[in-house]
Amino acid sequence: MGDDLETTYSRQTERIDIYRRRTISQCKFSKGQNGAIAMEPFYESPFYVLITGIPICVLLIAIWLQTGIHKLLIAAVIVAALTVTMVLVENAVKTPRERIYDTIFAIANAVENEDFERAVGYVSPKTEIVRSQALAELNKYDISSVSIKSNLIVLYNEDTSPPTASTGFNVVVKGSSERLGITNQIVPRYLQVDFEYEQSKDAWYVTSYGHSDIREGIQVEKRLRDRGAK
């Protein structure tokens, strides 16, 4: 039970760190194809709503306390209500990027629990070779922990049909292999995973993957970022 709680806490901490880093990197608004401000950052993080709503609310209350103008108090209540509503909307709406994150963490959780069949269940049915390759590779090891690091980035492409995405991130795996003569070895790797959206199942599936040395991963990450990954 204690191990399960520790694993859950660790996984949530990893997610929070990833979201925090991504939010900071998106502090500048980006324009969409038609010149409109992209809404994705708002849906992916309550950061923008909170840094706008809270100061306005505090300012209105401060002025109300000094002036006694009740309309200011009413305005503060309205702003607070709108802020809470927007945060709830943000939590309810899952962007493609967030859904891909969830899929990656679900795969990591399945691998960590050595439920390899569930892990490869996230591989696209159209890529049976990839599924077989992943299953064969996983069955070589007894895996005790999987840690996804905070440099997880996603290159989302909605122009393809169906939509696709490429992801890259560092992962640290701890495991053993009697066949290879290793015990509780910690192995850091850079993992690149490609996804495709399956509309009929409303889910993102892995279409290909590859892993490399962390140092090589720096170059892979740079190429992804140069193409617009974040």
C-alpha positions as CSV (number, residue, x, y, z in Angstrom):
1,M,0.0,0.0,0.0
2,G,2.8,2.4,0.9
3,D,4.6,1.6,-2.3
4,D,1.5,2.3,-4.3
5,L,1.0,5.6,-2.6
6,E,4.6,6.6,-3.2
7,T,4.4,5.6,-6.9
8,T,1.2,7.6,-7.3
9,Y,2.7,10.6,-5.6
10,S,5.8,10.4,-7.7
11,R,3.8,10.1,-10.9
12,Q,1.7,13.1,-10.0
13,T,4.8,15.1,-9.1
14,E,6.3,14.3,-12.6
15,R,3.1,15.5,-14.3
16,I,2.9,18.7,-12.3
17,D,6.5,19.5,-13.1
18,I,5.9,18.9,-16.8
19,Y,2.8,21.1,-16.8
20,R,4.6,23.8,-14.9
21,R,7.5,23.9,-17.3
22,R,5.2,23.9,-20.3
23,T,3.1,26.8,-18.8
24,I,6.2,28.9,-18.3
25,S,7.3,28.2,-21.9
26,Q,3.9,29.3,-23.2
27,C,3.7,32.6,-21.4
28,K,3.8,34.4,-24.7
29,F,0.5,34.1,-26.6
30,S,0.7,32.3,-30.0
31,K,-1.4,33.1,-33.0
32,G,-3.5,30.5,-34.8
33,Q,-3.8,29.9,-38.5
34,N,-6.3,32.7,-38.9
35,G,-4.4,35.2,-36.7
36,A,-6.6,34.4,-33.6
37,I,-5.1,33.9,-30.3
38,A,-4.6,30.2,-29.7
39,M,-6.8,28.9,-26.9
40,E,-4.8,25.8,-26.2
41,P,-2.6,27.4,-23.4
42,F,-5.8,28.4,-21.5
43,Y,-7.2,24.9,-21.6
44,E,-3.9,23.3,-20.6
45,S,-3.2,25.4,-17.6
46,P,-5.2,27.6,-15.2
47,F,-2.1,29.9,-15.0
48,Y,-3.5,32.7,-17.2
49,V,-6.9,32.7,-15.6
50,L,-5.5,32.8,-12.0
51,I,-2.9,35.5,-12.7
52,T,-5.6,37.7,-14.1
53,G,-8.6,36.9,-11.9
54,I,-6.9,36.9,-8.5
55,P,-5.1,40.3,-8.7
56,I,-8.3,42.0,-10.0
57,C,-10.4,40.4,-7.3
58,V,-7.9,41.5,-4.6
59,L,-7.7,45.0,-6.0
60,L,-11.5,45.4,-6.1
61,I,-11.8,44.2,-2.5
62,A,-9.0,46.6,-1.4
63,I,-10.7,49.6,-3.0
64,W,-14.1,48.5,-1.6
65,L,-12.6,48.4,1.9
66,Q,-11.3,52.0,1.5
67,T,-14.3,53.5,-0.2
68,G,-17.2,51.4,0.9
69,I,-18.7,51.3,-2.6
70,H,-20.8,48.2,-2.7
71,K,-20.6,47.9,-6.4
72,L,-16.9,47.1,-6.1
73,L,-17.7,44.2,-3.8
74,I,-20.3,42.9,-6.2
75,A,-17.7,43.2,-9.0
76,A,-15.2,41.3,-6.9
77,V,-17.7,38.5,-6.3
78,I,-18.4,38.3,-10.1
79,V,-14.7,38.2,-10.9
80,A,-14.1,35.5,-8.3
81,A,-17.0,33.4,-9.7
82,L,-15.8,33.8,-13.3
83,T,-12.3,32.8,-12.2
84,V,-13.5,29.7,-10.5
85,T,-15.7,28.8,-13.5
86,M,-12.8,29.2,-15.9
87,V,-10.6,27.0,-13.8
88,L,-13.4,24.3,-13.8
89,V,-13.7,24.6,-17.5
90,E,-9.9,24.2,-17.9
91,N,-10.0,21.0,-15.8
92,A,-12.9,19.6,-17.8
93,V,-11.5,20.2,-21.2
94,K,-8.7,17.9,-22.4
95,T,-6.5,19.2,-25.2
96,P,-4.9,16.7,-27.6
97,R,-1.6,17.4,-26.0
98,E,-2.9,16.6,-22.5
99,R,-4.5,13.4,-23.8
100,I,-1.2,12.3,-25.3
101,Y,0.5,13.1,-21.9
102,D,-2.1,10.9,-20.2
103,T,-1.5,8.1,-22.7
104,I,2.3,8.2,-22.1
105,F,1.8,8.1,-18.3
106,A,-0.7,5.2,-18.7
107,I,1.8,3.2,-20.7
108,A,4.5,4.0,-18.1
109,N,2.2,2.8,-15.3
110,A,1.4,-0.4,-17.2
111,V,5.1,-1.1,-17.8
112,E,6.0,-0.4,-14.2
113,N,3.4,-2.9,-13.1
114,E,4.7,-5.3,-15.6
115,D,1.3,-5.5,-17.3
116,F,2.9,-5.6,-20.7
117,E,-0.2,-6.6,-22.6
118,R,-2.0,-3.5,-21.3
119,A,1.0,-1.4,-22.3
120,V,1.1,-2.6,-25.9
121,G,-2.7,-2.2,-26.0
122,Y,-1.8,1.5,-26.6
123,V,-0.1,0.6,-29.8
124,S,-2.1,1.1,-33.0
125,P,-3.8,-2.0,-34.3
126,K,-2.5,-1.0,-37.7
127,T,1.1,-1.4,-36.6
128,E,1.3,-5.0,-35.4
129,I,5.0,-5.1,-36.0
130,V,5.6,-2.3,-33.5
131,R,3.3,-4.1,-31.0
132,S,5.3,-7.3,-31.4
133,Q,8.6,-5.5,-31.2
134,A,7.6,-3.7,-28.0
135,L,6.3,-6.8,-26.3
136,A,9.4,-8.8,-27.1
137,E,11.6,-6.0,-25.8
138,L,9.6,-5.6,-22.6
139,N,9.6,-9.3,-21.9
140,K,13.3,-9.3,-21.6
141,Y,13.2,-7.4,-18.3
142,D,11.8,-7.4,-14.8
143,I,11.0,-3.7,-14.5
144,S,10.5,-2.2,-11.0
145,S,10.2,1.5,-11.8
146,V,9.7,3.9,-14.7
147,S,10.2,7.6,-14.3
148,I,9.3,10.1,-17.1
149,K,11.3,13.3,-16.9
150,S,10.2,16.9,-17.2
151,N,11.6,17.5,-20.7
152,L,8.5,15.8,-22.3
153,I,7.6,17.7,-25.4
154,V,4.9,17.1,-28.0
155,L,4.9,18.1,-31.7
156,Y,1.2,18.1,-32.6
157,N,0.1,18.0,-36.2
158,E,-3.6,18.6,-36.9
159,D,-3.0,19.1,-40.6
160,T,-2.6,15.4,-41.2
161,S,-5.5,13.1,-41.6
162,P,-5.9,11.6,-39.0
163,P,-4.0,14.0,-36.7
164,T,-0.6,12.8,-35.6
165,A,2.0,13.8,-33.0
166,S,5.6,13.1,-32.2
167,T,6.9,13.2,-28.6
168,G,10.3,13.1,-27.0
169,F,11.4,12.8,-23.4
170,N,14.0,11.3,-21.0
171,V,12.9,8.2,-19.1
172,V,14.7,6.4,-16.4
173,V,14.0,2.7,-16.0
174,K,15.1,0.5,-13.1
175,G,15.0,-3.3,-13.8
176,S,16.7,-6.6,-13.9
177,S,17.3,-9.3,-16.5
178,E,18.5,-12.8,-15.6
179,R,19.3,-13.4,-19.3
180,L,21.5,-10.3,-19.5
181,G,23.0,-10.8,-16.0
182,I,21.8,-7.4,-14.6
183,T,20.1,-6.7,-11.3
184,N,18.3,-3.5,-10.3
185,Q,20.1,-1.6,-12.9
186,I,19.1,2.1,-13.6
187,V,19.0,2.9,-17.2
188,P,18.4,6.4,-18.5
189,R,17.3,6.7,-22.1
190,Y,15.8,9.2,-24.5
191,L,12.5,8.0,-25.9
192,Q,10.8,9.2,-29.0
193,V,7.2,8.1,-29.6
194,D,4.9,8.8,-32.5
195,F,1.1,8.9,-32.1
196,E,-1.9,8.8,-34.3
197,Y,-5.5,9.8,-33.4
198,E,-8.1,7.1,-33.9
199,Q,-11.4,8.9,-34.3
200,S,-13.6,5.8,-34.1
201,K,-12.1,5.0,-30.6
202,D,-11.5,8.6,-29.6
203,A,-8.0,7.7,-28.5
204,W,-4.3,8.3,-29.3
205,Y,-2.3,5.2,-30.3
206,V,1.4,4.7,-30.7
207,T,2.5,4.1,-34.3
208,S,6.3,3.9,-33.8
209,Y,8.9,4.4,-31.1
210,G,12.6,4.4,-30.6
211,H,15.1,5.1,-27.8
212,S,18.7,6.3,-27.7
213,D,21.4,7.4,-25.4
214,I,20.6,10.6,-23.4
215,R,23.4,12.5,-25.3
216,E,21.9,11.6,-28.6
217,G,18.5,12.5,-27.3
218,I,19.7,16.1,-26.9
219,Q,19.9,16.3,-30.7
220,V,16.6,14.6,-31.2
221,E,14.9,17.0,-28.8
222,K,16.5,20.0,-30.6
223,R,15.1,18.8,-33.9
224,L,11.7,18.4,-32.4
225,R,11.8,21.8,-30.9
226,D,13.0,23.3,-34.1
227,R,9.9,21.9,-35.8
228,G,7.7,23.5,-33.1
229,A,7.4,20.9,-30.4
230,K,6.6,22.2,-26.9
